[in-house]
Amino acid sequence: MRTLRAFTAAGAAALLATAGTATAAPSPPPAPTAQFTDAQVDTAVRRLDATVAEMMRRTGVPGVSVAVVHDDKVVYLKGFGLRRVGDPATVNPDTVFQVASLSKPISSTVVAGVLKDPAEFDRHTELPGFALKDPWVTSHVTTADLLSHRSGLPDHAGDLLEDLGYDRSYILDHLRLAPLSPFRASYAYTNFGFTAGAEAIARSHGATWQKLSADTLFKPAGMAHTSTEFRAFVDAPDHAATHVKNPDGTWSPRFVRDPDAQAPAGGVSSTARDMSRWLRLQLSGGTLDGKRIIPADTLARTHLPEIVSQPPASPTARTGFYGLGWNVGYDDAGRLRLSHSGAFELGANTSVAMLPLEKLGIVVLTNGAPVGLPDAVAADFFDTAEHGKATTDWLALTGALYAQINAEGRSPTDYAHPPTGAKPAGEDSAYTGTYENPYYGKATVAATSRGKLTLSLGPEPMVFPLTHYDGNTFSFETAGENAVGRTGVFFSPADRTVRIEYLDADHLGTFTGG
């Protein structure tokens, strides 16, 4: 309730002076309007060939495919570069790429197509084998909570379990051990929380996620080369191999990323042509070629802000929001902007951005580890449409942002260089043996015939050679999508425990020996 204390003395006096007089209700600000002309969009489209070619030259990214939609028409559709370094086959609009986290807005489109009413997003999510640490949160969490990353789960919860080889069932079951931040009051990006929300919808309809996606969206929308299954991607004759950057600046297809465990969050593969059809559907409120594919009201719900994801850094900065599978923002003109990026450190980077009021959208697919190219191409495109030219070096900006993200999680300790006067390690028997952890499972430390120690983790298991650092501290080189370079292994022989640094961000990384 407002009181006079909420106002300055002058403000209170002004209110008292006008008390009892009739005043007109203030009018809301005018709604934003479309500002781009066809000529402006044409200018941005004509620039794309040169923009993509130049950014590929600067980064070395092997292959790129781009689609632009305007006023329900595909106005640009083109592939660039190679599907695989060392192979002459080139990228075209029908080359299949892994889209990584661009899967999320695609998956929320599927959910929107299944639900009959926008309010159904706010119904409690039930999925056998999935629970959160707080029973009350488990009994109240909804589809909207999980698709907007506001369940309270820690950032990227479960991703390290996936890296170690655990399957979806194990990961979803063990999220109950992860600490929670305030429910619906905190944002943390979680692939497996999102996956749980989508899988619950599929389970409630008696279908696999792939079948639900195909029947609800891919088939009706004519997205013939789109799938949520890794096997479909690797079996596609015309698919883009994933590449990582070598120390000398060249690119190599050294890794294969199987994201089936988190299929709704990161497992979609598609083509620029198929994605252009999805863009048309999004920008037309759920219709495509005159046919209703997704209900307009449930699709519109996915475009609404659900939680603050990027608080403003200053009073004049804009706030970033997350919706249902979308980054949601508003530009200086008040226009809604929807976007999402996708990134596999093992070799893929993608981006989609739309201005629904302008009926304009772009999708950029690449087969290189994230260096910012897709986001930069999209930003350059919209900047050019608005101002006739790029007003900043978007690749430098996005590249620096990805470099900053890639540096996160790395240990502050340089384990490759032991300190002067490092203490010797104990006998192997002080460290060897089997250790247990309720979240990460079993860890086994063994001595090799060459006098070295190894650490085994995960169900397969994965074996990591240990390097001595100082006293009871060792290190090993991490591997997988979430690798962070060398990480510390801290033994406490007296109480038979070992703590693994990069697994311990949420204080879950201590293993206890028998």
C-alpha positions as CSV (number, residue, x, y, z in Angstrom):
1,M,0.0,0.0,0.0
2,R,1.4,3.4,-0.9
3,T,1.7,6.1,1.8
4,L,2.8,9.7,1.8
5,R,6.2,8.5,2.9
6,A,6.6,7.2,-0.7
7,F,6.7,10.7,-2.0
8,T,8.8,13.9,-1.6
9,A,7.2,16.8,0.2
10,A,6.6,18.5,-3.1
11,G,5.1,15.4,-4.6
12,A,2.7,15.0,-1.6
13,A,1.7,18.7,-1.8
14,A,0.9,18.3,-5.5
15,L,-1.2,15.3,-4.8
16,L,-3.1,17.1,-2.0
17,A,-3.6,20.2,-4.3
18,T,-5.3,18.1,-6.9
19,A,-7.3,15.9,-4.5
20,G,-10.9,15.7,-5.5
21,T,-10.3,16.9,-9.1
22,A,-11.0,14.7,-12.1
23,T,-7.9,13.7,-14.0
24,A,-7.5,11.7,-17.2
25,A,-6.0,8.2,-16.8
26,P,-2.4,8.2,-18.2
27,S,-2.1,6.5,-21.6
28,P,0.2,3.6,-22.0
29,P,3.2,4.2,-24.3
30,P,2.5,3.4,-27.9
31,A,3.2,-0.2,-29.0
32,P,6.4,-0.6,-31.1
33,T,6.0,-0.8,-34.8
34,A,7.8,-2.5,-37.6
35,Q,10.7,-0.3,-38.9
36,F,12.5,-2.2,-41.6
37,T,11.7,-1.7,-45.2
38,D,12.1,-4.4,-47.9
39,A,15.1,-2.4,-49.2
40,Q,16.8,-2.4,-45.8
41,V,16.4,-6.2,-45.5
42,D,17.7,-6.6,-49.1
43,T,20.8,-4.6,-48.2
44,A,21.5,-6.9,-45.2
45,V,20.9,-10.0,-47.4
46,R,23.2,-8.8,-50.1
47,R,26.0,-8.3,-47.5
48,L,25.8,-11.9,-46.2
49,D,28.0,-13.6,-48.8
50,A,30.9,-11.2,-48.0
51,T,30.2,-11.3,-44.2
52,V,30.3,-15.1,-44.0
53,A,33.3,-15.4,-46.2
54,E,35.3,-12.9,-44.2
55,M,34.4,-14.4,-40.8
56,M,35.3,-17.8,-42.1
57,R,38.6,-16.4,-43.2
58,R,39.3,-14.8,-39.9
59,T,38.3,-17.9,-37.8
60,G,39.1,-20.8,-40.1
61,V,35.7,-22.4,-39.3
62,P,35.4,-25.1,-42.0
63,G,31.7,-25.0,-42.9
64,V,28.7,-22.7,-42.6
65,S,25.1,-22.8,-43.7
66,V,22.7,-19.9,-43.5
67,A,19.0,-19.3,-43.9
68,V,17.1,-16.0,-43.7
69,V,13.3,-15.6,-43.7
70,H,11.4,-12.4,-44.3
71,D,7.6,-11.9,-44.6
72,D,7.1,-15.7,-44.8
73,K,9.6,-16.1,-47.6
74,V,13.1,-17.7,-47.6
75,V,15.1,-14.8,-49.0
76,Y,18.6,-16.4,-48.4
77,L,19.7,-20.0,-48.3
78,K,23.3,-20.9,-48.9
79,G,26.1,-23.2,-47.8
80,F,29.8,-22.3,-47.5
81,G,33.0,-24.3,-47.1
82,L,33.7,-28.0,-46.4
83,R,31.7,-30.6,-44.6
84,R,34.9,-32.2,-43.4
85,V,38.5,-30.9,-43.6
86,G,40.5,-33.1,-45.9
87,D,37.4,-34.1,-48.0
88,P,36.4,-32.0,-51.0
89,A,32.6,-32.4,-50.3
90,T,31.1,-28.9,-49.7
91,V,28.4,-27.6,-47.5
92,N,25.0,-26.9,-49.1
93,P,21.5,-25.9,-47.7
94,D,20.7,-29.6,-47.2
95,T,23.9,-30.5,-45.2
96,V,22.9,-31.9,-41.8
97,F,24.5,-30.2,-38.8
98,Q,24.3,-30.8,-35.1
99,V,22.5,-27.7,-33.8
100,A,23.4,-28.2,-30.1
101,S,21.4,-26.0,-27.7
102,L,19.5,-24.5,-30.6
103,S,17.6,-27.7,-29.9
104,K,15.8,-25.9,-27.0
105,P,13.5,-23.6,-28.9
106,I,12.8,-26.4,-31.4
107,S,11.9,-28.6,-28.5
108,S,9.7,-26.0,-26.9
109,T,7.9,-25.7,-30.2
110,V,7.2,-29.4,-30.0
111,V,5.8,-29.0,-26.5
112,A,3.7,-26.1,-27.6
113,G,2.3,-28.3,-30.3
114,V,1.3,-31.0,-27.8
115,L,-0.4,-28.8,-25.2
116,K,-3.9,-27.6,-25.7
117,D,-3.8,-24.5,-23.5
118,P,-0.9,-22.1,-22.5
119,A,-1.9,-22.7,-18.8
120,E,-0.8,-26.4,-19.2
121,F,2.8,-25.2,-19.1
122,D,2.2,-24.3,-15.5
123,R,1.0,-27.8,-14.5
124,H,3.2,-30.0,-12.2
125,T,5.7,-32.1,-14.1
126,E,5.8,-35.8,-13.2
127,L,8.5,-38.0,-14.6
128,P,9.3,-41.4,-13.0
129,G,12.9,-41.5,-11.8
130,F,13.3,-37.7,-11.6
131,A,13.3,-35.7,-8.4
132,L,14.9,-32.7,-6.9
133,K,16.6,-32.4,-3.5
134,D,13.7,-30.6,-1.9
135,P,10.5,-32.7,-1.9
136,W,8.3,-29.7,-1.9
137,V,10.0,-28.4,-5.1
138,T,9.7,-31.8,-6.6
139,S,5.9,-31.8,-6.0
140,H,5.5,-28.3,-7.4
141,V,7.9,-28.0,-10.3
142,T,6.2,-27.4,-13.7
143,T,7.0,-27.7,-17.3
144,A,7.5,-24.0,-17.5
145,D,10.0,-24.1,-14.5
146,L,12.1,-26.7,-16.2
147,L,12.0,-25.3,-19.8
148,S,13.0,-21.8,-18.4
149,H,15.8,-23.0,-16.1
150,R,14.2,-21.7,-12.9
151,S,13.9,-25.0,-11.0
152,G,16.8,-24.2,-8.7
153,L,19.1,-26.8,-10.1
154,P,22.8,-25.7,-10.4
155,D,24.2,-24.4,-13.6
156,H,24.6,-27.3,-16.1
157,A,23.7,-29.8,-13.5
158,G,24.3,-33.4,-14.8
159,D,26.5,-32.4,-17.7
160,L,29.6,-33.9,-16.0
161,L,27.8,-37.1,-15.4
162,E,27.1,-37.3,-19.2
163,D,30.8,-36.6,-19.9
164,L,31.7,-39.6,-17.8
165,G,29.4,-41.8,-19.8
166,Y,26.3,-42.1,-17.6
167,D,23.0,-42.4,-19.4
168,R,19.9,-40.3,-19.1
169,S,18.2,-42.5,-16.6
170,Y,21.1,-42.4,-14.2
171,I,21.6,-38.6,-14.6
172,L,17.9,-37.7,-14.1
173,D,17.8,-40.0,-11.0
174,H,20.9,-38.4,-9.4
175,L,19.8,-34.8,-9.9
176,R,18.0,-35.3,-6.6
177,L,21.4,-35.0,-4.9
178,A,22.3,-31.6,-6.5
179,P,21.9,-28.6,-4.2
180,L,19.1,-26.2,-5.0
181,S,19.1,-22.4,-5.2
182,P,15.8,-20.5,-4.6
183,F,12.9,-22.1,-6.6
184,R,11.5,-19.7,-9.3
185,A,13.7,-16.9,-8.0
186,S,17.0,-17.9,-9.6
187,Y,18.2,-18.8,-13.1
188,A,20.7,-21.4,-13.9
189,Y,21.0,-23.0,-17.3
190,T,20.5,-26.8,-17.0
191,N,20.4,-29.1,-20.0
192,F,19.1,-32.0,-17.9
193,G,16.4,-30.0,-16.1
194,F,15.2,-29.0,-19.6
195,T,15.4,-32.6,-20.7
196,A,13.3,-33.8,-17.8
197,G,10.5,-31.3,-18.6
198,A,10.4,-32.4,-22.3
199,E,10.6,-36.1,-21.5
200,A,7.8,-35.8,-19.0
201,I,5.6,-34.4,-21.8
202,A,6.6,-37.3,-24.1
203,R,5.9,-39.9,-21.3
204,S,2.5,-38.4,-20.6
205,H,1.6,-38.9,-24.3
206,G,3.0,-42.5,-24.4
207,A,5.7,-41.7,-27.0
208,T,9.4,-41.4,-27.2
209,W,10.8,-37.8,-27.6
210,Q,11.9,-38.5,-31.2
211,K,8.4,-39.8,-32.2
212,L,6.7,-37.0,-30.5
213,S,8.9,-34.4,-32.2
214,A,8.5,-36.1,-35.6
215,D,4.8,-36.4,-35.4
216,T,4.1,-33.0,-33.9
217,L,6.6,-30.8,-35.8
218,F,9.1,-32.4,-38.2
219,K,6.7,-34.3,-40.4
220,P,3.9,-31.7,-40.5
221,A,6.4,-28.9,-41.2
222,G,8.2,-30.8,-43.9
223,M,11.5,-30.9,-42.0
224,A,12.5,-34.1,-43.7
225,H,16.2,-34.1,-42.5
226,T,15.6,-33.1,-38.9
227,S,15.9,-35.6,-36.0
228,T,16.6,-35.7,-32.3
229,E,18.6,-38.9,-32.5
230,F,22.4,-39.0,-32.9
231,R,22.2,-42.1,-35.2
232,A,20.2,-40.2,-37.7
233,F,22.9,-37.5,-37.8
234,V,25.9,-39.8,-38.3
235,D,24.0,-41.9,-40.8
236,A,23.1,-39.0,-43.0
237,P,25.2,-39.1,-46.2
238,D,25.4,-35.3,-46.4
239,H,26.4,-34.4,-42.8
240,A,28.9,-31.9,-41.5
241,A,31.6,-33.5,-39.3
242,T,32.4,-31.6,-36.1
243,H,35.8,-29.8,-35.9
244,V,38.0,-28.4,-33.1
245,K,40.8,-25.9,-33.5
246,N,44.4,-27.1,-33.2
247,P,47.1,-25.1,-31.5
248,D,48.5,-24.0,-34.9
249,G,45.1,-22.5,-35.9
250,T,44.1,-25.3,-38.2
251,W,40.9,-27.3,-37.7
252,S,40.5,-31.1,-37.4
253,P,37.5,-33.4,-37.0
254,R,38.9,-35.1,-33.9
255,F,35.8,-35.7,-31.8
256,V,32.3,-37.0,-32.1
257,R,29.6,-35.7,-29.8
258,D,26.7,-38.0,-29.0
259,P,24.1,-35.9,-27.2
260,D,21.3,-38.5,-27.0
261,A,21.2,-38.4,-23.2
262,Q,20.0,-34.7,-23.4
263,A,18.2,-35.0,-26.8
264,P,15.5,-32.4,-26.1
265,A,18.1,-29.9,-24.9
266,G,21.0,-30.5,-27.3
267,G,20.3,-33.5,-29.5
268,V,18.6,-32.1,-32.6
269,S,20.3,-32.2,-36.0
270,S,19.0,-30.3,-39.0
271,T,19.7,-28.4,-42.2
272,A,19.5,-24.7,-43.1
273,R,16.6,-25.6,-45.4
274,D,14.6,-27.4,-42.7
275,M,15.4,-24.6,-40.2
276,S,14.1,-22.0,-42.6
277,R,10.7,-23.8,-42.5
278,W,10.8,-23.7,-38.7
279,L,11.6,-20.0,-38.8
280,R,8.7,-19.4,-41.1
281,L,6.4,-21.3,-38.7
282,Q,7.7,-19.3,-35.8
283,L,7.2,-15.9,-37.5
284,S,3.8,-16.9,-38.7
285,G,2.4,-17.8,-35.3
286,G,2.4,-21.5,-35.9
287,T,1.2,-21.8,-39.5
288,L,3.1,-22.9,-42.5
289,D,2.0,-22.9,-46.1
290,G,-1.5,-22.0,-45.0
291,K,-1.7,-25.0,-42.6
292,R,-1.9,-24.7,-38.8
293,I,1.0,-26.8,-37.3
294,I,1.3,-25.4,-33.8
295,P,-1.5,-23.6,-31.8
296,A,-0.9,-19.9,-31.9
297,D,-1.6,-19.4,-28.1
298,T,0.7,-22.1,-26.9
299,L,3.5,-21.0,-29.3
300,A,3.1,-17.4,-28.2
301,R,3.6,-18.5,-24.5
302,T,7.1,-19.8,-25.4
303,H,8.0,-16.3,-26.5
304,L,7.2,-14.7,-23.1
305,P,9.8,-13.9,-20.5
306,E,9.7,-16.4,-17.6
307,I,12.7,-15.3,-15.5
308,V,15.5,-12.8,-15.5
309,S,18.6,-14.4,-17.0
310,Q,20.8,-11.4,-17.3
311,P,20.3,-8.6,-14.8
312,P,21.2,-5.2,-16.1
313,A,24.7,-4.2,-15.4
314,S,23.8,-0.5,-15.1
315,P,20.6,1.6,-14.7
316,T,20.6,2.2,-18.5
317,A,21.3,-1.3,-19.6
318,R,18.7,-3.7,-20.8
319,T,17.6,-6.8,-18.9
320,G,17.9,-10.2,-20.5
321,F,15.2,-12.8,-19.9
322,Y,14.7,-16.5,-20.6
323,G,11.4,-17.8,-21.9
324,L,10.5,-21.4,-22.7
325,G,13.5,-22.4,-24.7
326,W,14.3,-18.9,-25.9
327,N,16.4,-16.0,-24.9
328,V,13.9,-13.1,-24.7
329,G,14.9,-9.5,-25.0
330,Y,13.7,-6.1,-26.2
331,D,15.7,-3.7,-28.3
332,D,15.9,0.1,-28.1
333,A,12.7,0.4,-30.1
334,G,10.8,-1.9,-27.8
335,R,10.7,-4.7,-30.3
336,L,10.7,-8.3,-29.1
337,R,13.9,-10.1,-30.0
338,L,14.1,-13.9,-29.7
339,S,17.4,-15.8,-30.0
340,H,19.4,-18.8,-28.9
341,S,22.9,-20.1,-29.5
342,G,24.1,-23.6,-29.6
343,A,27.7,-24.8,-28.8
344,F,29.5,-28.1,-28.5
345,E,33.1,-27.6,-27.4
346,L,33.7,-30.8,-29.4
347,G,32.9,-29.1,-32.7
348,A,29.6,-27.3,-33.4
349,N,28.3,-23.7,-33.0
350,T,24.9,-22.4,-34.1
351,S,22.6,-19.4,-33.7
352,V,19.1,-18.3,-34.4
353,A,17.7,-14.8,-34.0
354,M,14.3,-13.3,-34.8
355,L,12.5,-10.0,-34.7
356,P,8.9,-11.2,-34.9
357,L,7.5,-7.7,-35.4
358,E,9.6,-7.4,-38.6
359,K,8.8,-11.0,-39.6
360,L,12.5,-11.4,-40.0
361,G,14.8,-14.3,-38.8
362,I,18.2,-15.8,-39.5
363,V,19.7,-19.1,-38.6
364,V,23.5,-19.9,-38.9
365,L,24.9,-23.4,-38.6
366,T,28.6,-24.3,-38.4
367,N,30.7,-27.4,-37.9
368,G,33.4,-25.7,-35.8
369,A,33.8,-25.4,-32.0
370,P,32.5,-22.1,-30.7
371,V,34.5,-19.1,-31.6
372,G,31.5,-16.7,-32.1
373,L,31.0,-16.8,-35.8
374,P,27.2,-17.7,-35.9
375,D,26.3,-15.1,-33.3
376,A,28.4,-12.5,-35.1
377,V,26.8,-13.2,-38.5
378,A,23.4,-12.8,-37.0
379,A,24.3,-9.6,-35.2
380,D,26.0,-8.1,-38.3
381,F,22.9,-9.0,-40.3
382,F,20.4,-7.2,-38.1
383,D,22.8,-4.3,-37.5
384,T,23.1,-3.8,-41.3
385,A,19.3,-4.0,-41.8
386,E,18.9,-1.3,-39.2
387,H,21.8,1.0,-40.0
388,G,22.8,0.1,-43.6
389,K,26.1,-1.2,-42.4
390,A,27.7,-2.9,-39.4
391,T,28.4,-0.4,-36.6
392,T,30.9,-2.6,-34.8
393,D,33.1,-5.6,-35.3
394,W,30.7,-8.3,-34.1
395,L,33.1,-11.2,-34.5
396,A,35.7,-9.5,-32.2
397,L,32.9,-9.0,-29.6
398,T,31.4,-12.5,-29.8
399,G,34.8,-14.2,-30.1
400,A,35.9,-12.5,-26.9
401,L,32.7,-13.5,-25.1
402,Y,33.2,-17.2,-26.0
403,A,36.9,-17.0,-25.0
404,Q,35.8,-15.8,-21.6
405,I,33.2,-18.6,-21.3
406,N,35.7,-21.2,-22.3
407,A,38.1,-20.0,-19.6
408,E,35.5,-20.5,-16.8
409,G,36.0,-23.5,-14.7
410,R,39.7,-23.8,-15.3
411,S,41.8,-24.4,-12.2
412,P,43.8,-21.4,-10.9
413,T,46.6,-23.8,-10.3
414,D,49.1,-24.6,-13.0
415,Y,49.4,-28.3,-12.4
416,A,51.9,-28.7,-15.3
417,H,54.5,-27.0,-13.3
418,P,55.0,-28.3,-9.7
419,P,56.1,-25.8,-7.1
420,T,59.8,-25.5,-6.2
421,G,60.4,-27.8,-3.3
422,A,57.4,-29.9,-4.0
423,K,56.9,-32.7,-1.4
424,P,57.2,-36.2,-2.6
425,A,54.2,-38.5,-3.0
426,G,53.5,-41.3,-0.5
427,E,53.6,-45.0,-1.3
428,D,51.2,-46.1,-4.0
429,S,49.3,-48.1,-1.4
430,A,48.3,-44.8,0.3
431,Y,46.2,-43.9,-2.7
432,T,45.2,-47.1,-4.6
433,G,41.8,-48.7,-4.1
434,T,38.1,-48.1,-4.7
435,Y,36.3,-44.9,-3.6
436,E,32.6,-44.3,-3.7
437,N,30.5,-41.2,-4.3
438,P,26.7,-41.1,-4.2
439,Y,26.5,-38.7,-7.2
440,Y,29.5,-39.7,-9.4
441,G,29.6,-43.4,-8.6
442,K,32.8,-45.3,-8.2
443,A,36.4,-44.1,-8.6
444,T,39.3,-46.5,-8.8
445,V,42.9,-45.6,-8.3
446,A,45.4,-48.2,-9.6
447,A,49.1,-48.5,-10.0
448,T,50.5,-49.4,-13.4
449,S,53.5,-51.6,-14.2
450,R,55.4,-48.4,-15.1
451,G,55.1,-47.1,-11.6
452,K,52.3,-44.6,-12.4
453,L,48.9,-44.1,-11.0
454,T,45.6,-44.0,-12.9
455,L,42.1,-42.8,-12.0
456,S,39.1,-44.6,-13.4
457,L,35.7,-42.8,-13.4
458,G,32.3,-43.5,-14.9
459,P,30.4,-46.7,-15.9
460,E,32.7,-47.8,-18.7
461,P,35.0,-46.6,-17.1
462,M,37.2,-43.8,-18.4
463,V,40.8,-44.0,-17.3
464,F,43.0,-41.0,-16.6
465,P,46.7,-41.1,-16.0
466,L,47.6,-39.2,-12.8
467,T,50.6,-36.8,-12.6
468,H,52.1,-36.0,-9.3
469,Y,52.1,-32.3,-8.3
470,D,52.9,-31.9,-4.6
471,G,52.6,-34.2,-1.6
472,N,49.2,-35.9,-1.8
473,T,48.1,-33.8,-4.7
474,F,48.0,-35.1,-8.3
475,S,46.3,-33.9,-11.5
476,F,44.9,-35.2,-14.7
477,E,43.8,-33.9,-18.1
478,T,40.0,-33.7,-18.3
479,A,38.2,-34.9,-21.4
480,G,34.8,-34.5,-23.0
481,E,32.4,-31.7,-23.8
482,N,33.1,-29.9,-20.5
483,A,36.8,-30.4,-20.3
484,V,38.7,-27.7,-18.3
485,G,42.3,-28.6,-18.9
486,R,44.2,-30.1,-15.9
487,T,42.4,-30.5,-12.7
488,G,43.5,-31.4,-9.2
489,V,43.1,-34.7,-7.3
490,F,43.5,-34.3,-3.6
491,F,44.1,-37.4,-1.5
492,S,43.6,-37.6,2.3
493,P,45.2,-41.0,3.1
494,A,44.4,-40.7,6.8
495,D,40.6,-40.7,6.2
496,R,40.7,-42.5,2.8
497,T,39.0,-39.8,0.8
498,V,39.9,-38.2,-2.5
499,R,38.4,-34.9,-3.8
500,I,38.4,-34.2,-7.6
501,E,38.6,-30.5,-8.2
502,Y,36.5,-30.1,-11.4
503,L,33.8,-32.4,-10.1
504,D,33.5,-30.4,-6.9
505,A,31.9,-27.1,-8.0
506,D,28.7,-28.0,-6.2
507,H,30.5,-29.8,-3.4
508,L,29.7,-33.2,-4.8
509,G,33.3,-34.2,-5.8
510,T,34.6,-36.1,-2.7
511,F,34.9,-39.9,-2.9
512,T,35.3,-42.1,0.2
513,G,37.3,-45.3,0.3
514,G,36.4,-48.5,2.0
